[in-house]
């Protein structure tokens, strides 16, 4: 959605709070250039340009295992991780191999709209579960499970974005995660943990992942270099119990394709080996923290009473809720006329909802534009409220 | 299959006629290094590292349109082509969007085993159609269609590799292509034309593609840079009528992923723009022609009477048929003991077959190894025939 606009260029003067993309200005071009040169001038060039092992480029797998074990004490071994060509490849592969035709996939309401799109292409039966400021509402999940039990349709998967969720910015509490895991065990569904924002934490600790809390059982956790290095490299990873990794490594696309993007995997492995990743992540945290702060301050200062929003402790997104009686489409039109773009909430729900919500991405545009964008948006909302629209 | 062995290294002294891969020694490292440097030192670096348009990087699309229109007079416009992350992504996407659950997909017998694997992961109903030295046997296709009509299961797709087929090396005649197209129109199925070997022609003209013969209707044609530049870049393309391209561009994976491998697409676009592609293809044709000639000459000289094989006019593969009474598994074992590896025919059939067939790939190893490999294989076959195995 809307990505096409990106390269076609947003109209001059327009402020786009649409894109959950890294700001192009902070992509690590120099570090990647050095890494690429190192790869292409070494004997590994011919390995990087050839088909690779289906599990992925070993040097990058090793780096990730060490990083994840060091930071989270996960105790991962070489059987627990494979590389993927971005989180999309993992979501698509999991849907293909695990969801089954017409199988039930539980999703958060709201959740990442393009993940819904990928699931829909597999003709799965999507069932939404409400979230609040602490993540999945356990009563809502339990109710949905009871309903499914009655229908005789046990869910196969729960797709969740537990940290700095797209689109809501919400982080699920550890207690909620434990409760979800308990229900997953009881009802026999796998948890697909889309954890691509984990490294972009600004405040506090990130709660332990579903993968960690489960002891690595029944959880397929997805990570990505798109948010912490560069999306155009199309690289991410999947961690899971060995039988799941083996199933994914042995599937048709892994076997036919010969491993996730060998060329860029070699480059990122070298980029990491050279020590660029950790300082870059530290820098990104500063940049995005500042943008979040500017966003929240502008909202606080300008938004009319009755408008509420989330306070993300990491990631890219703030989620706004308009007062009752307002709706999103007229606002979208009015804001667009004033040169401010955002994504309306409606697309983020599998089962309807979001008519009074909007997602603001603060990752893509510089602070002064965010500020101006929020000001304009607040003004438009205020005018519409005044007119009772 | 077996790709993992590649990077782990085949045992020293072993001759592997397994891999349908380019020889690492002829990967165009220097040209790609220059192209990469040009991309990363220019302002397009930040575009190359960002999400791209879902249809693919415009510069590479433009290059491909010009190449295809110049060489084949296809009259393609910007609505007829999208980039994909290697042919695997196209096959998988087409299976997902077009085959339908339990939908019938017609495949050649034999055909590329990993494509079968991808289709199987989508739980489609695979139906084989025999091929001979001229491609699909029209009577076999007609009979299969009659059968399906009786079952009330009209096929959705026919997956074919018309040029220098994997694994048989066979090229379908233009007359057969026309007859297949006629049946496709009559029975309403789409043709998926996997045409990744087209540029690697050694002798004669490549017949017009299904896409060309159909006037671009009802055909999804797949191309790839894996065989003509480098597999590790994971780049290919899909050409089809605008409604099909639009459907693929708008699908979940394209939307979530933001276009096929933007970084490597920018690099390949620059590589092509700098004029490297055509001379490299010319060189590849020479290299692979010599390997094919060495393969055929060694077969001619050494194989015992009763063994037959195809004579590919391009591509990577020769397909052997053993005399009646022999079978492939004992030969495989005996050849492996003598240090020669090949892929047995059985995996290339959706519905059984290939017990007396083997695929020899002549792309991956140098001529002297091919010669020695064929000699050993011939000797082993001769001994087995002598023993009546």
Interface residues (C-beta under 8 A of the other chain):
Chain A: X1 X3 X4 X6 X7 X8 X21 X22 X24 X25 X27 X29 X32 X33 X36 X37 X40 X41 X45 X46 X47 X48 X49 X50 X51 X52 X53 X54 X55 X58 X85 X86 X87 X88 X89 X91 X92 X96 X97 X101 X102 X114 X115 X116 X117 X118 X119 X120 X121 X122 X123 X226 X230 X231 X232 X233 X234 X251 X252 X253 X255 X256 X257 X258 X259 X261 X262 X263 X264 X266
Chain B: X1 X3 X4 X6 X7 X8 X21 X22 X24 X25 X27 X29 X32 X33 X36 X37 X40 X41 X45 X46 X47 X48 X49 X50 X51 X52 X53 X54 X55 X58 X85 X86 X87 X88 X89 X91 X92 X96 X97 X101 X102 X114 X115 X116 X117 X118 X119 X120 X121 X122 X123 X226 X230 X231 X232 X233 X234 X251 X252 X253 X255 X256 X257 X258 X259 X261 X262 X263 X264 X266
